[in-house]
Amino acid sequence: MLETIVGSAAAEKVLLYLQNYEQAYGREISATFELSNSQVQKQLLKLESGGLLVSRRIGRTRLYQWNPRNPLVPSLRAFLAVALDSLPANEQQQFFRKRTRPRRSGKAL
């Protein structure tokens, strides 16, 4: 959907993932969309060098998030929010509704 605007399907998925979850590790994104880690890292580095993202090291891993000092980020995020809402429901459920709390003990799957 956004591939023609952002240049590649990997860039589209990285941006939508960050829009939904605010921050992410490269491997987390690559595992979610079954992309190669190098594709995702390339997009993250490109977005960081363009000033849209910032990163910090946590141990041996790098955590990426939106750059709060970039004046374009709020407009880009508003655009991405519309794009995320327009995705089919099954795709939203599959990729963008990660469980963040532990399941209650004894609850059936």
Summary of the structure (lengths in Angstrom):
residues: 109
radius of gyration: 14.7
end to end distance: 33.2
largest distance: 47.3
contacts: 263
relative contact order: 0.16
helix: 54%
strand: 14%
